[in-house]
Amino acid sequence: MTRVLVVGADMEGERVLLERLHRMAGLPMGSLQACRDLDECQLLIVRDSPGLRNAAMRMQQTRPAMRLWVESQDGSLRDGSDESLPRLDATEIVSVLQGRAGAATLAQ
């Protein structure tokens, strides 16, 4: 199970995003779980705004194993560690969510 903290979205926006990620990755329901405690989360997704992005980057610095994604206004996701990187394609997103992204996977 992957624990995900979504910052900058209301409860409905968080639910919609998690459902979209479930479908995209072909994961069984419950494989992604909303998280409220930052120290228990494996993936932090923030809505794209300068303030949220900066705060999230500081949070990630003290939690290097936690991945950071930034959700753009159009719903696309980017690796939050480097703004210059292109948006994540479906293959990259699915790989991370299914735990196949190398040594720093989200799988437990």
DRENDO-1510 file (C-alpha; in Angstrom, 1 decimal, always signed):
<recs>
REC; n; res; u; v; w
REC; 1; MET; +0.0; +0.0; +0.0 .
REC; 2; THR; +1.2; +3.5; -0.9 .
REC; 3; ARG; +0.4; +6.3; +1.5 .
REC; 4; VAL; -0.2; +9.6; -0.3 .
REC; 5; LEU; -0.6; +13.1; +1.1 .
REC; 6; VAL; -2.3; +15.6; -1.2 .
REC; 7; VAL; -1.7; +19.3; -0.3 .
REC; 8; GLY; -3.7; +22.1; -1.7 .
REC; 9; ALA; -6.8; +20.2; -2.7 .
REC; 10; ASP; -10.0; +19.8; -0.8 .
REC; 11; MET; -11.3; +16.4; +0.2 .
REC; 12; GLU; -13.2; +15.9; -3.1 .
REC; 13; GLY; -10.1; +17.0; -5.2 .
REC; 14; GLU; -7.9; +14.5; -3.2 .
REC; 15; ARG; -10.4; +11.7; -3.8 .
REC; 16; VAL; -10.6; +12.4; -7.5 .
REC; 17; LEU; -6.8; +12.5; -7.8 .
REC; 18; LEU; -6.4; +9.2; -5.9 .
REC; 19; GLU; -9.1; +7.5; -8.0 .
REC; 20; ARG; -7.4; +8.7; -11.2 .
REC; 21; LEU; -4.1; +7.4; -10.0 .
REC; 22; HIS; -5.7; +4.0; -9.1 .
REC; 23; ARG; -7.2; +3.6; -12.5 .
REC; 24; MET; -4.0; +4.8; -14.3 .
REC; 25; ALA; -1.8; +2.3; -12.5 .
REC; 26; GLY; -4.4; -0.5; -12.6 .
REC; 27; LEU; -4.1; -1.0; -8.9 .
REC; 28; PRO; -6.7; -2.6; -6.7 .
REC; 29; MET; -8.8; -0.1; -4.7 .
REC; 30; GLY; -7.1; +0.6; -1.4 .
REC; 31; SER; -3.6; +0.3; -2.8 .
REC; 32; LEU; -3.3; +4.1; -2.5 .
REC; 33; GLN; -4.4; +5.5; +0.8 .
REC; 34; ALA; -4.8; +9.1; +1.8 .
REC; 35; CYS; -2.3; +10.0; +4.5 .
REC; 36; ARG; -2.5; +12.8; +7.1 .
REC; 37; ASP; +0.8; +12.3; +8.9 .
REC; 38; LEU; +3.7; +13.5; +6.7 .
REC; 39; ASP; +6.1; +11.2; +8.4 .
REC; 40; GLU; +4.0; +8.2; +7.4 .
REC; 41; CYS; +3.6; +9.2; +3.7 .
REC; 42; GLN; +5.6; +7.8; +0.8 .
REC; 43; LEU; +4.3; +10.2; -1.8 .
REC; 44; LEU; +3.6; +13.9; -1.4 .
REC; 45; ILE; +1.5; +15.6; -4.2 .
REC; 46; VAL; +1.1; +19.3; -4.1 .
REC; 47; ARG; -1.0; +21.6; -6.2 .
REC; 48; ASP; +1.2; +23.9; -8.3 .
REC; 49; SER; +1.7; +27.2; -6.5 .
REC; 50; PRO; +5.0; +28.8; -5.5 .
REC; 51; GLY; +4.2; +28.7; -1.8 .
REC; 52; LEU; +3.1; +25.1; -1.7 .
REC; 53; ARG; +5.9; +24.0; -4.0 .
REC; 54; ASN; +8.5; +25.7; -1.7 .
REC; 55; ALA; +7.0; +24.3; +1.5 .
REC; 56; ALA; +6.9; +20.8; -0.1 .
REC; 57; MET; +10.5; +20.9; -1.1 .
REC; 58; ARG; +11.5; +21.8; +2.4 .
REC; 59; MET; +9.4; +18.9; +3.7 .
REC; 60; GLN; +11.1; +16.5; +1.3 .
REC; 61; GLN; +14.6; +17.6; +2.3 .
REC; 62; THR; +14.1; +16.1; +5.7 .
REC; 63; ARG; +12.4; +13.0; +4.2 .
REC; 64; PRO; +14.6; +12.0; +1.2 .
REC; 65; ALA; +12.8; +8.7; +0.7 .
REC; 66; MET; +9.4; +10.5; +0.2 .
REC; 67; ARG; +8.7; +11.3; -3.4 .
REC; 68; LEU; +7.4; +14.7; -4.4 .
REC; 69; TRP; +5.1; +15.3; -7.3 .
REC; 70; VAL; +3.6; +18.7; -8.3 .
REC; 71; GLU; +0.1; +18.7; -9.9 .
REC; 72; SER; -0.3; +21.4; -12.6 .
REC; 73; GLN; -3.5; +23.2; -13.2 .
REC; 74; ASP; -4.2; +20.9; -16.2 .
REC; 75; GLY; -3.9; +17.8; -13.9 .
REC; 76; SER; -0.5; +16.7; -15.2 .
REC; 77; LEU; +2.1; +15.6; -12.7 .
REC; 78; ARG; +5.8; +16.6; -12.5 .
REC; 79; ASP; +8.7; +15.5; -10.4 .
REC; 80; GLY; +8.8; +18.1; -7.7 .
REC; 81; SER; +12.5; +17.8; -7.1 .
REC; 82; ASP; +13.4; +19.6; -10.4 .
REC; 83; GLU; +11.0; +22.1; -12.0 .
REC; 84; SER; +12.9; +21.9; -15.3 .
REC; 85; LEU; +11.9; +18.2; -15.8 .
REC; 86; PRO; +9.1; +17.5; -18.2 .
REC; 87; ARG; +5.8; +16.3; -16.9 .
REC; 88; LEU; +5.7; +12.6; -15.8 .
REC; 89; ASP; +4.2; +10.4; -18.5 .
REC; 90; ALA; +1.8; +7.6; -17.7 .
REC; 91; THR; +4.5; +5.0; -17.8 .
REC; 92; GLU; +6.6; +6.8; -15.2 .
REC; 93; ILE; +3.6; +7.3; -12.9 .
REC; 94; VAL; +2.5; +3.7; -13.2 .
REC; 95; SER; +6.0; +2.5; -12.5 .
REC; 96; VAL; +6.3; +4.5; -9.3 .
REC; 97; LEU; +2.8; +3.5; -8.1 .
REC; 98; GLN; +3.4; -0.2; -8.8 .
REC; 99; GLY; +6.8; -0.1; -7.0 .
REC; 100; ARG; +9.0; -0.7; -10.0 .
REC; 101; ALA; +10.9; +2.7; -9.9 .
REC; 102; GLY; +14.3; +1.4; -8.7 .
REC; 103; ALA; +15.8; +1.5; -5.3 .
REC; 104; ALA; +13.6; +4.2; -3.9 .
REC; 105; THR; +10.2; +2.6; -4.6 .
REC; 106; LEU; +7.0; +3.3; -2.8 .
REC; 107; ALA; +6.2; -0.3; -2.3 .
REC; 108; GLN; +6.4; -1.8; +1.2 .
</recs>
